[in-house]
Amino acid sequence: MSRYSFCLPWLLVTVTLPSSVESDSIETASPLDLERSALIELGEATNVKTWVRNGNWLSNKSVCDWDLVGCDGDGRVKLLTLDFNNLTGGLPTSLGNLARLQDLDLEFNALTGVVPSSLGGLKSLVQLGLGHNQFSGLLPEELCSALIGVTQNGNLAMPGCDLSGNSYSCPLPCPELTALCNAKCDADGKVSDRHVLV
């Protein structure tokens, strides 16, 4: 409890506020709420109504019941397999809130803009498929740290990363993007069209 007093020339008032109303107490969202918000932002940013498969997206149902979303036993998002699904627009930075995400597959859509640096915070990632979209600009350096998980947790005989078929600007931030993800750019920023299925 906090006590606040203030004085007006004709009145002295003392107010006692419960701890839950104090200005320095901020209610934090649960991981499930953050993940739900991230998926809602993804759906809104990529025109979910025009997707090939969009069952239950943006509904009040559990995100685990949404098409192409897989969850672990705790109800946390583990898989997003939205390849070949007519996604358009850009990716929201809130995708970085999917802390337990292991497979992010967004290949063969029409996604545009830059790849958000927040994807570099996905430490559980084993598969990353962003190939054959319309991404452009510099790839974020933070993405290199996500590749550590892909290379350490994934099966190197079958690369778990594809960034091919986009138009990134050079230079690429780390050699792993070329070696593991087939991302190659030239002076014009055009990435090689070579593709490896993940």
N, C-alpha and C positions, 0 to 999 in steps of 0.2 A: 504494500500500500504506500502511496505517496501523498503527501500533504502539500497543497499549494495555497498560498495566501496572497491576496492582493487587496489594495486599499483604494477606495475612491474617496474623495474629500468628505463625503457624508456617510460612507458605509465601509465596514471591514468585513470581508467574506473569507472563510476558510473552507476549502473544498477537499475532501478526501476521495481519491480515485483508486479503484481496485487495480491491482497489478496488470490485469489484462487490458486496461485502457491507457497505460502509460505510453508516452510518445516513443520511447525507445524499444518497446516490444513490437516486433513485426511477426505476423503469422506467416509461417513458411509452408509452402505447398509440399505435399507428400511426393515421393518419387513416382507413384502411379498417376497422380494428378499432372505432374510435369510431363510424363510420357504421353498422356492423353492430349494435353495441350499441344505438344509437338506434332502429334499425328493430325490433329485438327488443323493446325497451321499448314502442315504439308498438303493436306487435302484441299484447303482453300487456296493455297498458293499455286497449285498445279491443276486446277480445274477438275476436281473430283467428279463432277457431274458428267464429264465427257470421257471418263475412263472406260475401258472395256469391262473391267471387273471392279465394282465399287460397292458391293453388298455390305450394308450396315455402316459404311463410312459416315462419320459425323452424326451418327445416331446416339441414343442414350445407352445402347448396349455396351458391354465390356469391349475394350479394344481387341481383346483376344477373339471376339466373335466377328471382327471386321475381316472382309476378304483380304487375303494375301498378307495377313499379319499373323505371326506365330509368337507364342508366349511361353515362358518357363513356368514351373510349378507355382511360383509366387505371383503369377499374373503380370510379370514384367516382359516388355517387348524384347524378343530374341531374334526374330526374323522379319524382314520387310522385303518381300519378293515381288516387286512391282514392275519387273521387266516386261517389255512388249505390251504396255497397258495404256498407251496414249496420254502419258503425263506431259503437260506443257507448262511453261513458266519456270520460275526459279525455285531453288531449295531454300527453306527457311533455316536460319542459324540454330533454331531450337532443336533440330535433329541431334545436336550434340548432347541433349538431355536424355537420350536413349542409352543410358549407361551400360546396360547388359546386351545391347545389340551385337549379334555375332555375324549376321549376314545382311548386308545392304545391297540389294540388287535392283538397280534402276536402269539397266541397259535397254537400248533400242526404244527410247521414248523421244520426246522433242523438248527436253529440258534445256533452259538457256541461262545465261548469266555466269557468274563465277561460282566455283565450288566453295562453300562456306568453310572457313578455317575451323569452325567448331567440330567438324568431322574428325579432326585430329585428336579430339578428346575421347573418342570411342575406343577405349582400351581393350574391350572384349572382342573387337572385330576380328573375324577370321576370313571373311569374304567381302570384297568391295568391288561392285560392278557399276561403273558410271559410263561405260563405253557406248559409243554410237548415239550420242545426244548432240546438243548444240552448245555445250559449255565453251566459254571463252575466257580470256584474261589470264592472269598469272595463277598457277596452282599454289595454294597456300603452303608455306613451309611446315605448318603444323600437321599437314597430311602425312609427312614423312614419319612422324611418331606412330600414327595409326598403322603404317605398313610394318612396323616391328611386330605387332600382333599377327598380322597376316602371314608374315614369313616365319614366325616362331610357332604359331598355332596351326597354321594351314599345312596342307600337303603340297610340298614344293614340286612334286612330280606333276601336279595339276595346279598351276598358279591360281591363287585366290584373288587376283586383282586384275581389273581391266579398265583402263582409262582411254583406250584407243578410240579413234573416230570422232574426236572433238577438235576444236581450234583454240588451243592454249597459246598464250604468249610465252616466249622464251625469256630467260632461261628457266628450265625446270629446277625446282629447289633441292632435289636430291637424286642421285643416280638410280636409286631403287625404283623410281617412277618409270624409268626406261627399262631397266633390267627385269622387273617383276610385273609391270602393268602395261607394257607396250606403249607407253606414252613417249612419243618422239615429236619434237617440234623443229621447224626450220626457221630461217630468218623471218618468214612471213607469219610465224605462229601457228602453222598448220601441223596438226599431229598426224602421225602415220595412221592409215586405215587398217593396219594389221590388227587382228582380233584373236583373243584366246578366250574360249568359253570358261566360265567359272562355275 
